Amino acid sequence: MDPPLFFLLLITEHNQTNQYIHISNSKMIWTESRDYCKQHYTDLASVKNQTEWEKVKNILFINKVWIGLRKVPRVWVWSNQSVNSYTGDQNATYPFICYDDELVLVQENKTWSDAVSYCREHGWELVSVLNQNIQDWVQHRAQNASSPFVWLGLRYSCALGFWFWVSGNDSCYQNWAGGQNHNTASEQARITGAMNRTGGQWVSQPENETYNFICSRSHDELVLVQENKTWSDAVSHCREHGWELVSVLNQNIQDLVQHRAQNASSPFVWLGLRYSCALGFWFWVNEKDSSYQNWAGRQNDNTASGQARITGAMNRTGGHWVSQPENETYNFICSRSHDY
């Protein structure tokens, strides 16, 4: 099935995190629409007031779409469980509207490393708390957790003797409970950071404990997916999230992609580059045109002996492009940008 297409609206609420509303041209029943939104975004859209309704109406181009509203005895309830008086057959199939929050509480208990992996697989990061505003947002979201703590993207380096955010962000802001940031010899196992659900203070915890966690929507336009997939599966994964397998159209993009590729767990990362045997040239799957190249040697020559090597990848260590059989499985880089 072709990947769904989305129209995007950015809504910035005062004192709240940003939200996005998407309209999909895929038709599903209400429960399927809700599950899709929760898997790929946050939930079906909740329309809580006239202002939000006007924003939704402005992007509607069809008569009927699903939103996150369903009827239980004597009351209408949003799919996020809030009750609202602002008001078909749920087995009918319509397009639908999702909303997407900057912070997503995942109510599954995972180890810290598994939480990091989960967030990154969805193009997010385990949240970094860089200032008081973010602290307030995360603390508010953590109150709905089903575990006593929620994981943060905070880890201690035993070799260097300091705490760092796995997103790479730098900040002096702290909200530790007591002396919890001190990793002495007696507590070397407590090298990962979490937030107390009730008080919002940070605590160090053993990384193999299992808690809920909060992902933060990344604003980086490049997403390294640390899963090994074939080239075609990598294309599908990116498009399922509304992205594209990255196109390297100039030296600036090459530098960005090469830097990101260094963190891959495979020797190569897939690019959105494919060879047309019929036409005899390489092309980018997002249909962008560029004369820029960074091939390793004669890797772009698809001779008879190399006809099976019709998909392009980047070497993790040197950044050069290489042709590879499309059924090899590597990490890959998706682009959120419409430019590459």
C-alpha positions in Angstrom: 0.0 0.0 0.0 1.3 3.5 -0.9 2.5 5.5 2.1 -0.1 8.0 3.4 0.4 11.7 2.5 0.2 14.3 5.1 -0.7 18.0 5.3 1.0 19.8 8.2 -0.1 22.6 10.4 2.0 23.9 13.3 0.0 25.2 16.3 1.9 27.0 19.0 -0.1 27.3 22.2 0.8 29.8 24.9 2.7 28.0 27.8 2.4 24.7 26.0 4.5 22.6 23.8 4.0 22.8 20.0 1.4 20.6 18.4 1.0 19.5 14.8 -2.2 18.5 13.0 -2.0 16.1 10.1 -4.6 15.2 7.6 -4.2 11.8 6.0 -5.6 10.6 2.7 -5.7 7.1 3.9 -9.2 6.0 4.9 -9.6 3.9 8.1 -12.2 3.1 10.7 -12.1 5.2 13.9 -10.2 2.6 16.0 -7.6 2.1 13.2 -7.2 5.9 12.9 -6.6 6.2 16.6 -4.0 3.4 16.6 -2.2 4.9 13.6 -2.0 8.3 15.2 -0.7 6.8 18.5 1.9 4.8 16.7 3.2 7.5 14.5 2.3 10.7 16.4 0.5 11.3 19.7 -3.2 10.7 19.3 -6.2 11.6 17.2 -6.9 15.3 17.3 -8.8 16.7 20.3 -10.6 20.0 19.6 -11.2 21.6 22.9 -12.4 25.1 21.9 -13.6 27.3 19.1 -10.0 28.6 18.4 -8.7 25.1 17.8 -11.7 24.2 15.7 -11.1 27.2 13.4 -7.5 26.1 13.0 -8.7 22.6 12.0 -11.3 23.9 9.6 -8.7 26.0 7.8 -6.9 22.9 6.6 -9.9 20.7 5.8 -10.3 19.9 2.1 -12.9 17.2 2.5 -16.3 16.9 4.2 -15.7 14.2 6.8 -12.6 13.2 8.8 -12.1 11.3 12.1 -11.1 13.2 15.2 -10.5 11.7 18.6 -14.1 11.9 19.9 -16.3 8.9 20.8 -19.5 8.4 22.7 -19.7 6.4 25.9 -22.9 6.3 28.0 -24.3 9.8 28.5 -21.1 11.6 27.5 -18.7 12.2 24.6 -15.0 11.5 25.4 -11.8 12.4 23.6 -9.4 9.5 22.9 -6.9 10.9 25.4 -9.6 10.3 28.1 -10.6 13.9 28.6 -14.3 14.8 28.7 -15.5 17.8 26.7 -18.9 19.1 25.8 -17.7 20.6 22.6 -19.2 18.4 20.0 -21.5 8.4 12.5 -20.8 5.3 12.6 -17.4 4.5 14.0 -17.1 1.6 11.5 -17.3 3.9 8.5 -14.0 4.7 6.9 -12.8 8.3 6.6 -9.5 10.2 6.4 -8.5 11.4 9.8 -6.6 14.1 11.8 -3.7 13.4 14.1 -2.0 15.8 16.5 1.7 15.6 17.3 3.1 16.8 20.6 6.7 17.9 21.2 6.8 15.6 24.3 5.5 12.0 24.2 5.1 10.0 27.4 5.5 6.3 26.6 3.7 4.3 29.2 5.7 1.2 28.7 8.4 0.0 31.2 11.8 -0.3 29.4 15.4 -0.1 30.4 17.2 3.1 29.8 19.0 1.8 26.7 15.8 0.4 25.3 14.0 3.7 25.9 16.8 5.5 23.9 16.4 3.0 21.1 12.6 3.3 21.1 12.7 7.1 20.8 15.3 7.1 18.0 13.4 4.5 16.0 10.5 7.0 15.9 12.7 9.9 15.0 12.7 11.3 18.6 15.2 11.6 21.4 14.9 10.6 25.1 14.1 14.1 26.5 16.8 16.6 27.5 15.8 19.0 30.3 17.8 22.1 29.5 15.9 24.9 31.3 13.0 25.5 33.7 10.4 25.7 31.0 11.2 22.3 29.7 11.4 21.0 33.3 7.9 22.2 33.9 6.6 20.6 30.7 8.3 17.3 31.4 7.3 17.3 35.1 3.6 17.9 34.1 3.8 15.0 31.5 5.5 12.7 34.1 2.5 12.9 36.4 0.6 10.6 34.1 3.3 7.9 34.2 2.5 4.4 35.5 6.0 4.0 37.0 7.5 5.9 40.0 10.2 7.4 37.7 10.5 8.3 34.1 13.7 8.0 32.2 15.5 11.2 30.9 18.2 11.3 28.2 20.8 11.8 30.9 23.8 9.5 31.4 27.0 9.6 33.5 30.5 9.1 32.0 32.6 7.1 34.4 35.7 7.8 32.3 35.2 11.6 32.2 33.4 12.0 35.5 30.4 14.1 34.4 26.7 13.8 33.3 25.7 14.5 29.7 22.5 14.6 27.6 22.5 11.9 24.9 20.9 14.4 22.5 24.2 16.3 22.5 22.7 19.4 24.0 24.7 21.3 26.5 23.1 23.1 29.5 24.0 24.1 33.1 20.5 23.6 34.3 20.0 21.0 37.0 17.2 19.7 39.2 18.8 16.9 41.2 17.3 15.5 44.4 19.9 16.1 47.1 23.3 14.7 46.2 22.0 12.4 43.5 24.3 13.8 40.8 27.4 12.5 42.6 28.5 9.2 41.3 30.9 8.0 43.9 32.5 4.5 44.0 29.7 3.2 46.1 27.1 4.0 43.4 28.9 3.4 40.1 25.9 1.3 38.8 23.6 4.3 39.0 24.7 6.0 35.8 21.4 6.9 34.1 19.1 9.8 35.0 15.4 9.7 35.7 12.7 12.1 37.0 10.6 11.4 40.0 7.0 11.2 38.9 5.6 13.1 41.9 8.2 15.7 42.7 9.9 16.2 39.4 13.4 16.0 40.8 16.1 14.1 39.0 17.6 10.9 40.4 20.4 8.6 39.3 19.2 5.0 38.7 20.7 1.7 37.6 20.3 1.5 33.8 18.6 -1.9 33.9 15.7 -0.7 35.9 12.5 -0.5 33.8 10.4 2.7 33.8 8.2 4.8 31.6 10.0 7.4 29.6 9.5 10.7 27.7 10.6 11.2 24.1 11.1 14.7 22.7 10.4 15.5 19.1 13.7 16.2 17.4 14.0 19.3 15.3 17.0 17.9 13.5 16.2 17.4 9.8 18.3 14.2 9.6 17.4 11.1 11.5 19.8 8.2 11.8 17.8 5.0 12.2 20.0 2.4 13.9 18.2 -0.6 12.5 19.6 -2.8 9.7 17.2 -2.9 6.8 17.3 -3.5 3.1 17.4 -0.5 0.8 13.7 -0.9 -0.1 12.7 -1.3 3.5 14.7 1.7 4.5 12.8 3.8 1.9 9.5 2.4 3.2 10.4 3.2 6.8 11.3 6.8 6.0 8.1 7.3 4.0 5.9 5.8 6.7 7.0 8.7 8.9 6.5 11.3 6.2 10.2 11.5 5.4 12.6 10.5 2.6 15.8 8.5 2.5 18.3 11.3 2.4 19.6 12.9 -0.8 23.2 14.3 -0.7 23.0 17.2 -3.1 26.0 19.3 -2.1 29.0 19.5 0.2 27.1 21.0 3.1 24.6 18.1 3.1 27.5 15.7 2.7 29.1 17.1 5.8 25.9 16.8 7.8 25.2 13.2 6.7 28.8 12.1 7.1 28.8 13.4 10.7 25.5 11.6 11.5 26.7 8.4 9.8 29.6 8.2 12.3 27.2 7.0 14.9 25.8 4.1 12.8 26.1 0.5 14.0 26.7 -0.8 10.5 29.7 -0.2 8.2 27.6 1.7 5.7 24.3 3.7 5.8 21.8 3.7 3.0 21.3 6.9 0.9 18.3 7.6 -1.3 20.4 6.7 -4.3 19.5 4.1 -7.0 20.8 3.1 -10.4 18.6 2.7 -13.4 19.8 -0.1 -15.5 17.4 0.9 -18.4 18.6 4.5 -18.5 22.2 3.9 -17.3 22.4 6.6 -14.6 22.1 7.1 -10.9 19.2 9.1 -9.4 17.9 10.3 -6.1 14.5 8.8 -5.1 13.1 12.2 -4.0 13.6 13.2 -7.7 16.0 16.0 -6.7 18.6 16.8 -9.4 22.3 17.5 -8.6 25.7 17.1 -10.2 27.4 16.7 -6.8 29.2 13.3 -6.3 31.4 11.8 -3.6 32.0 8.3 -4.9 34.9 6.0 -3.7 37.0 5.4 -6.8 35.0 3.9 -9.7 32.1 2.8 -7.5 29.6 4.7 -9.7 30.4 2.5 -12.7 27.8 -0.2 -13.1 29.4 -2.5 -15.4 28.1 -6.0 -16.3 30.0 -7.5 -13.4 28.4 -5.1 -11.0 24.8 -5.0 -12.1 23.5 -6.3 -8.8 25.0 -3.3 -7.0 22.3 -0.8 -7.9 21.7 1.0 -4.6 23.9 3.7 -3.0 25.3 3.9 0.5 27.8 6.0 2.5 30.8 4.6 4.2 30.5 5.2 7.9 34.1 6.1 8.5 35.2 7.9 5.3 31.9 9.3 4.1 32.5 8.1 0.5 29.6 6.7 -1.5 29.6 3.1 -2.5 27.3 0.9 -4.6 25.8 -2.0 -2.8 23.4 -4.9 -3.4 19.9 -3.7 -2.5 19.3 -6.8 -0.2 22.2 -6.0 2.1 21.0 -4.6 5.4 22.4 -1.4 6.9 21.4 1.5 9.1 20.0 4.5 7.1 19.4 8.2 7.3 16.0 9.8 6.8 15.5 13.4 5.9 12.6 15.5 7.3 13.5 18.3 4.9 11.7 18.9 1.6 15.0 20.2 0.2 17.0 17.0 0.5 
